[in-house]
Amino acid sequence: MLAAGFMMGLAAYAMKVVLGYIAMDSYFILSVITTPEMWMIGIMSALAFLLMQRALHGTHVSVVSPMIGGIAIILPVLMAFFWLGEAVSIIKWVGIILVLLGTAGLGK
């Protein structure tokens, strides 16, 4: 579960970075399709999907889905804060902590 959530979060972070330097013009779709980084993001997303399916095979959906979703949401925010220098307000930090607590509570 952790690997699937981590891979999804990493793919979301990478997509944020890559789409930051692709121009939003009439050639946007062509630019996205021909960018090698976007292909790697697609592979990471597919791997995350396979890991999630593996986790679902051994545990209930009601546990796996929120845990993976929580990790996949938190990771890009933390990576953007530490590596991209984006501002995260106190309200967002409280939300991150609540998501972490809720995710940890599901695992017990």
C-alpha angles and dihedrals in degrees: 000000000000092000092051093049092045092049092048091049092047091050091050091050092048091049091053091052096044095045088052091073100037112096117238096229136118090288094054097113091046090049092051093048094048098044110104091210090060089054089054090050089052091052091048090050092050090050090049089052091052091048090050091051089051090051091048090053091063103035142033120281090232089065103034100047099053093042094051091042092051093050093044091053098044099045099062091047092052093044092049090050096049102034105026097035095232118166117249116192124221090254090057091048089052089050092050091051092048091050090050092050092047092048092048090049092055092056093061 
